Amino acid sequence: MKILFIIPAFNIKNGGSICSKVFLDIFHEFFSDIMLMLPQSSTYAWDISEYNLLEVPETPLFMKYSKIISGVPHRFYPYIKHIWNKINRPDLVVFSSSWLAAGCGEFLKDQGIPFITIHHNYEYDFHKDNHSKQSLYGLNASLFRKIEKFAYTNSMGNVFLTRSDADKIKGNSQDVPQDVPSVCIPGIIEKGNSLPQIRDKSPEIKNIVISGALCDKQTEDGITHYIKNLHKFVTDALPGATVIIAGRNPSKRLIKIANRYNNINLLPNPISLDTILSEADIFLNPTRLGSGIKLRMVDALKYGCPVLSHETSCAGYEEMIGNGVWSYNKEADFSSELLKLKKEYESLDRNRIQTIFNDLYGYNRNKERMQLFLRELSLI
């Protein structure tokens, strides 16, 4: 079976591209003949030389916005039409993000080619909350609700990273069918990713870490809200602790806010997050916007580090709640969950947290989930 696998971006390692790489590797376990279509770049974040690459050139600026207005917010649709008769006809297409189905999905239906959609997020929430360029900075976010509904309804199978995203798609439109084949696979750990050695647990909580792409709107929003509204609880409960905020390209506004506190240490563009995370006693994830699964949680849980997270960022990690993850919503929840974590900290087994996490979210476990789903779809 020939597969055409379409990825929206692959030049840097971030949440979306890592998930795409995980699913690409999983599909390659079952299908050897894969064409990979992706935006053209001088460099890619992974070695993909084993694939037949279809590199899509950048769209001129004036055409980008015209395509968004016309309802196709990406460069793949005109390209796939252009090269269709020049390539070997695929038996199946995989969209690694539902918004890629805009234009392309209708074209494939006309050609009689089935497709599978991997839903990285509930796209409306993601584009609205992050003010993405593709949604005209959030003004046209409703377009993505329409695209995702089409992708879900017309896919021969849908892969979701979280159950909450699947529930949103099924629940936000009365005429969305409920019986479309779907599966939840949290594809967040790369193939061959070995578990790091866990250091001995500190006798008390000293290092609290928040990490992420600090330039992302949803990340900055969560951290700013934490500092202004929740940091006081950490200072009261853990007076000897330091909160380390580490990540890429923080704004001047965030730096200014963080610098007001002696027990907050902001580290812009660290060389290695692993060094910082390996020394963390607690990981905080205050992100409360967006959708999908937050890969920052992986950074902590692979070290067996306990996590205190906003409930939005717990999507996909529900099975870890009570096994190394504490969830909060309102300020009072944060305070009570922090005190619970503090009380239970001495008896926490970091090796147990790491083992449970790997058993539930490891590459081989997700490969097994996909294998069962592909059998259900009669593809293998």
N, C-alpha and C positions, 0 to 999 in steps of 0.2 A: 504494500500500500504506500502510495506517495503522499506525503504530508507537506502542505505549505503552512509554515508557522510564522505569524506576523507579530512583531514586537514594536511598540511605539518609541522606545529609546534604549540604547545599549552602550552609550559612550562613557557613562559614569556609574559607579556602584551606589545605588540608593534603593529604597524599599521596593519600588516598582520593578527596577531592572533585576534585582536579586530574585524576586519572586518569578519573574519571567525566565531567568536562567534555571531556576529549580524545575519549573515545569517543562522547559525545553529538554533538560537532561532526562526527566522522567519519560517524556514521550519518546526520546531517543532509545530508551531501554526496550521499547516495544516496536518501534518503527525505524528501520535503518535508513530509509530514503526520505530525507527531510530537506526541503528548501527553506531557507531562512530569509524572510523579508524584513528589513529594518532601515531606519534613516541612515543615510550615508554619513560616515565620519572618518576622519584621518586616523583615529585610534578607537579601539573598543576596550571595554573593561575586562573582557575575558578572551581567551583564545578560541575563536570560532572557525578556525581554518578548515575543520573537517566538514563543514557544511557548504552546500551550494548557496552562495550569498546573492540575494537580489537587493542591492543597495539603492535606496530611493533618494534621489537628489532633493536638496532643499527647495521649497517653493518660494518664489519671489514674494516680497512683503505684501504688495498690493493684492496678490492672489490669496494670501493667507486669510485676510479678513473677509474677502468676498466669499471664500469657501465656508467660513464660519457662519456668515449670514445666510448662505444657501443651505445650511444644515449638514455640511460635511467638514468637520473641524480637523482634518488631517490631510496628509499628502498622499495617502496610499491609494485612494479610489482612482484618480486619473492615471496613476502609474500602473495599477493592476490591469486596467483596461488596455493600456498601451502595450504591455508586454505579454498579454494573455496568449496570443497566437504564436509567440516566440519561445514559449517554455513548454515543458511536458505537463500536460493537464493533471493537476493533483486530484487525488481521490477524496481528500479531506482537507479543510482549512481550519486552523486553530487561531482564534483571535486572543492575544494576551492583553486584554482590556476590552470591555464591551463597546466603547465608543469607536473602536476601529470598524465596527459593523456598519457604521453610517456610510451609505453608498455601496461599500464592498459587499454587504450582506444581500442587498437587493440584486446586485450583479451576479453573485454566486447562485442565488435562487434561480435566476433566469438561465444560468448555465447548468443547473441541475447538480451543483456541487454542495454537499452537506458541510456544515461547519459546527465547531464546538467553541463556546465562549468561556474564557476564564475571567471572572468578575473580580477585579482587584479591590474594588470599593463599591459602595452605593454611589454612583457617579454624580448624581445631583448634589448630594451633601459635600462630596470631595471638592468639586469645582466651585461650588458656592462659597464654602468656608475658606478655600485657599485662594479665591479671586484669580483663578487660572486665566492665562491668556486665551486658551481655547474657548472659554466661556465669556469672552470679552470682560474679563476681570469680575466675573460673577453675575453680570447683567443678563447674560443669556444662558444661565445655568439650567433653565427648564428644558433646553434642547437635549441635554444629556439624559433627562428622565425619559424623553421620547425615544432616544437612541437605545437606551438600555432595555426598555420595554420591548422594542423590536428584536434586539439581540436575544433576549431571554426567550421570547415567544417562538422565534424561528430557528433557534439552535437545536441540533439533534441531541445535544447535551450541554448542561451548564455546570461549571466548576466555580464554587464560591470559596473564598478564604475564610469567611465567618458566617455563622448561622444568622446573625442579625442582619447582614446585607441581604441574604436570601429572603428573610422575612419582610424586609422593607420593600423589595421589588414585588413580592407577591401581594403585599398588603396595601400598597399605595395606589393601585389601580383596580377598579372593580372588575374589569374585563380581562385581567391577566390570568391565563390558565394556571391551575395549581398542579397539574399532572405532568408538566414537562420534566423529563429526566434530569435530575440535579444531584450534586454531591458536594459535601463540604470537605475541602482538603487544604489545611493551613501550610502551604508550601513556602516555608520560611528558612529552612536550613539546607545549605548547599550540599551537593554530593561530595563525599570525601571530607566533610568538615569534622575534624576530630575534636573531642571534648578537651578543654584545657584542664590543666591540673589546678585543683582547688587549694588555696592557701588555708592555713589554720584560721579559724574564726577569731576575730578580735574579742577580747573579754567584754568590751562595751562598745556601743555605737559611737563612732567618731567621724567616719566619712560617709556622707550621703551624696549620691551622685544623680544628676539629671543630665541626660545627653540627647543629642539629636542634631538635625540640620537647623541651626538657630536662625537661619535666614527664612525658613518657611513660616508662613503666616500662622498656621495652626500651632506650630511649636512655640513661637514667640508669644502668642496669645496665652497658651497654657502656663508658660513660665512667668509671664507678667502677672497673671491672675494669682499664681501661687505666691509670688513674692509679696504682693499687696494684701492678700487675704488669708494665706495659710501659713506663711513662714513663721508667724508669731507663735503658732502651736509647736513648731519644731524647736524654736528657741526656748520655750517654756519646758517642754518635755525632755529635751536633750541639750541642756545648756553648754555642754562641752563639745558639741558636734559642729562640723563645718559642712556646708552645702556646696558642692563643686558642680558648677554648670559648665559642661564642655561640649563644644561642637563647632560647626562650620559657620563662618561669616555672620556673627551677631551684629545687630544693628546698633547704631550709636545710642538709640533710645534704650535698648535692653542693657547695654553696658552701663549707662548712666544710672538706671534703676538698681542694678545689681551692686554697683559700687557704693551705694548708700549703707550697706550692711557689712559689718566687720566679719560676720560669720558666713558670708557668701563669697566664694572664690570663682570668678568667671574665667574660663580658659578658652580663648578663641583659637580655632584651627589647630588642635593638638596633633602632634605627629602620630600618636597611637592612642586610641580610646581603650584598647585592651589593657594597657598598663594602668590606666585610671580605674577601669571597671574591676580589675582583679583585686584592687585594694578597697573596693566599696563595701561598706557594711550594710547599707540599704540603698536601693535604687528607687527614685521617685519618677513617676510618669504623670505629669499634670495635664497632658494634652486632652482637651475636652471637645475639640472640633474635628471635622472630617469624618472619614469612614474607613472601612477596611481593617486590616490587621497591622498593628504598629510593631515594626521590626526592632525598635529600640529595646523592647522587652527581651528579645533574644539575647542581646548583649549582656544583660544581667543574669538571666536564668541559666545561660550556659556555664556561668561561674557559680551556680547555686546560690546566687545572691537574692535575698528576699526583696519583693517589690511591693510598693504602695502606689496604686494607680487609680486615676480617675476611671469611672466605670465605662466611659466611651472607649478608652484605650484598653480595656479588658476584653473587648470583643475578639473572639477567637481563642482567648486564653481561659475560658470559663472553667475548664477542667483543672486549671492550676490554682483556682481560688480555694484556699484551705490547704494547698500544697506548695506554698511559697509566695502566693500572691494575695494581697489584701486590697479590697476595692472600696472606693468612696465616691460620693456624689456631692453632697453639700458640705459646708464648713464643719458642721457638727460631726458628720460622718468621718471627715478627715481626722479630726481630733481623737475620736473614739478608736478608729482603726490604728492610728499611730500609737496610741497607748496600749492597744492589744499587741501590736507588733513588738513594742518595747518589752512588754511583760513576757512574751514568748521567745524573745530573742535568744536568751541563754540556752534554751533547749532545742533550738533550730539545728537541723542536720543539713548542712549545705550539700553534702554528697547525695542525700536523698532527694533534695530539690532538683539537682542536676539530672539524676537518674530518671525521675518521673517525667521531667521535661523532655528528655531525649527519647524516652519510650513513646511519648504521645506525639511529638512533633518532629522526630528525626526523619531524615531523608528516606530510609528504608520503609518506615511506617507509612509515609505519604505515597511512596511507590506502590505499596500494597493496596492502599485506598484507590489509587488510580487504576490499578490492574482490575480490581473488582468492577469499577465503573465502566471501563472499556469493554469488559466482558458483557456487562448488562446492555451496552449499546451494540453488541455483536460485532465489534471492531477487531477483536483478537479472539 
